[in-house]
Amino acid sequence: MASSAPDRTERDLTGLLNMAGHTLSNRLAAALAEVDLTPRMQCVLVHALEEERTQIQLAALADLDKTTMVGTVDELEARGLAERRPSATDRRARIIAVTDKGRLAAEEGQRIVDRVHADALDALPAGARSAFVAALAELAGQKDDGPQPVRRARGR
């Protein structure tokens, strides 16, 4: 006797959000690759420019595990975009300081991020864009009060 699948009463929201997120992540990675950055690097640079932060604080903001964060900062240092320095407020802590070259890269990267996001939203009618972003923020458990930090999924 063949079993039948249960009736679906709702669209597969998880699947749709995952597909949309995957598509947007791939577009963003490809666009940032044109300036030799990864989304992780961009995320770390932007958060490090906002205020003095340790590698652990930056990893939490970027939702990166310790090993991935170490590799990302190592790569930023190798490219001359950031460096590890002693904290001005806690001599036991080391912060990630963005170099002038890194600041310029982060500014260029942010223009790319903004363009990719705007292009994605252009697929929606103009009147629906802000409601869509507000709904996504609500689903993600964030208040919709302007740009939010980019949080990368682990393992990507």
N, C-alpha and C positions, 0 to 999 in steps of 0.2 A: 504494500500500500504506500503510495507516494504521499509524503507530507507536504503541506502547503505553507508558504511563507505568511507571516502575520500581515494583516492589512496595515499599510502606512497611512497615518492620518495627518502627518506633517511632512514638509520637505526636510531633507537631510541637511539641517542647518550646519552641523559639525563638518560634514563633507564639503559643503559650499564654502564655508569660512576657511577650511584648510586649503582647498583648491585656490581660492582667491589670494590667500596669504602666500602660498607657494609661488604663484604666478608673479605677484608683486615683489617678493623676495628675489626671484630670479632676474626680474627687470632691474631692480636696484643694484644687485651684484654686478650685472653686465655694464650698467651705466657707470658705476664707480670704478670698475676695472679699467675704463678708458683713461682714468687719471691715476691708475696704479694704487687704488685703495680698495679695501674690502669693507663691507658694512660693519664688521666688528671694529676695524681700525677707526672708521669714521665715528662710530658710537663712542669709543674710548676717548678719542681726541676731543670731541665736543664736550663730554662730561668733565674731562680734565681741564678744559678751558673755563668752565663755569665757576669753579672754585678749587682751592687746594684739596686734593683727594688722594687717599692712599690707593694702592693697587687693589686691596680688598674692597674698599668702598666702590671703586670703579667696576670691579667684577660684579658686585651686587646690583649696581644700577644697570649694567649691560646684560645681566642674567647669564654670566659666563662662569663656568667652573674654574677652579684655581689653575689647572694645567693649561686650559685654553687661554686664560688671561695672561699667564706668564709668557706663552708663545706669542701672543698678540703684542705685548709690550716689548718683548725681545725684537720683534720685527720692526716696530715703530722706532726703537733705538737704532737698529741697524740702518734704517733709512734716514736717520737724523731728524725724525719728526717729534720725538719725545725723549726724555731721559729720566732716570730715577734719581731723586735728590732727597737729602734729609728734610724733614718737615720743619717749618719755621716755628711751629708751636709745640712739637713733641719730638725731641731729639732721638727717640727710639724708633719713630715711624719714618718710612720713606714714602714720598709722594711721587706721582707721575707728573712731570712738568713738560708742557708742550713747548717746543722750540719755535722760533719765528717761522722757520720753514714748515713746521707742523701746523701752526696757526693758519698760514696761507692755504695749506692743503685742506684743512678742516673747513675753511670758508668756501673753497671751490667745491668740496664734497657736499657741503650743505646746500649749495645752489643746485647741485645735481639731485640730491634727495628731494628737495622741494619741487623740482621739475618733474621727477618721476611720480611723486604723489599727486601733483596737479594733473598730470596726464591721466593717471588712473581715475581721478574724480571726474575728469572730462567725459568719461563714458556715461555718466549720469546726467539727467536733466539739471540745469543750473539750480532750480528751486529745491531739488532733493539733496544736494550735496551736504549742506550743513546738517540736515536732519540725519543723513546717513552716518556722518562722522559722530554726531551726538549719540546715535543709537549704538554704534560700535564701542564708544567710550563707556556707555552704560553697561553693555555686555561684558566689557573687560573690567568692570568695577572701578572705573576712573570717572572723576568729574570732568565734564567737557568745559574746561576753562582755558582753552588755548592749547598751543603746542605742548605735547607731553614728551618725556624722554623716550627714545627708541629703546625697546627691550627686545633683545634677540633671543630666540629660542635656543636652548642648550643643544649641543650636538650638530649644529648646522654649519 
